[in-house]
Each structure stands twice: as structure tokens, then as C-alpha cells.
Amino acid sequence: MYSRDYVYVRRYSVDSDRNLMVLVSRAVEHPGIPEDPEHVRVRSYESHMVIRPHRGFDENGFDYLLTYSDNPQTVFPRYCLSWMVSSGMPEFLEKLHSAALKAKKMELELRDYLSPAKGPEPRGAAQHLEYA
């Protein structure tokens, strides 16, 4: 499959009373973004996402539901579709979940590293932080 190119518009709405956000996206044409011959332009794309934070939108943790459809402009053999449904997608979601857990752990370790040291610093000592 060739790399795909998406040009789309996204709209969102926040319902504070029900503590949720809805995002709707769909493919569009835009004169300022011409097609790139190295990519296949996806013309049929639509997604709907509902996000409900566990507490608030400015805090960690949320649940979401995503419905998505596009026309990849290619034909998949039946056995490929069967594999994607039975193995490919569940495996991808497991890897995504594992990566999210690792990222959260890394964030906590980094936050611990960057937090001020406990106890008084020796006189004239300077903190030196490096960012990669």
C-alpha cells in the first residue's frame, strides 16, 4: 500500500453538563493543499469521537469511543481482511495500550527527576537540567 494523504476538517463540541466532548471529522478539498504524487489522497473519510474524562478535561484519564471509516482506495484480499479483524487490530490495540502505560511510567519518572531535590542545597550550588 502506498502512503495515504488526508485533508480533513474537524469540529468539536464540549458539553459541560454531561462532561463530554464530541469531535467530528470529514474529508474536504482545499485549494491550498494540492495532491502529492507520492501519496494517495483519501477522499472518503469520516470519524466521530466521544471523549469523557474520568474527572476533568485538564486532568489525566479519559474514556473514548471512536467510529471511523475511509476508503483506502485499494482492494484487500479476503484473507487479509480476516487477519486484520481477528489478529491485526487486537494486536495493534495491545501494543498501543502497552506503549501508553510505558509513556505514563516515563512521564512519572521524568517528573520525579525534575522535581526539586529535598533538603537544603549547599551554598552556591546550581541546578543543571538537560533536555533531549
Buried (B, 14 or more C-beta within 10 A) or exposed (E): EEEBEEBBEEEEEEEEEEBBBBBEBEBEEEEEEEEEEEEBBBEEBEBBBBBBBEEEEEEEEBEEEEEEEBEEEEEEEEEEEEBBEEEEEEEEEEEEEEEEEEEEEEEEEEEEEEEEEEEEEEEEEEEEEEEE
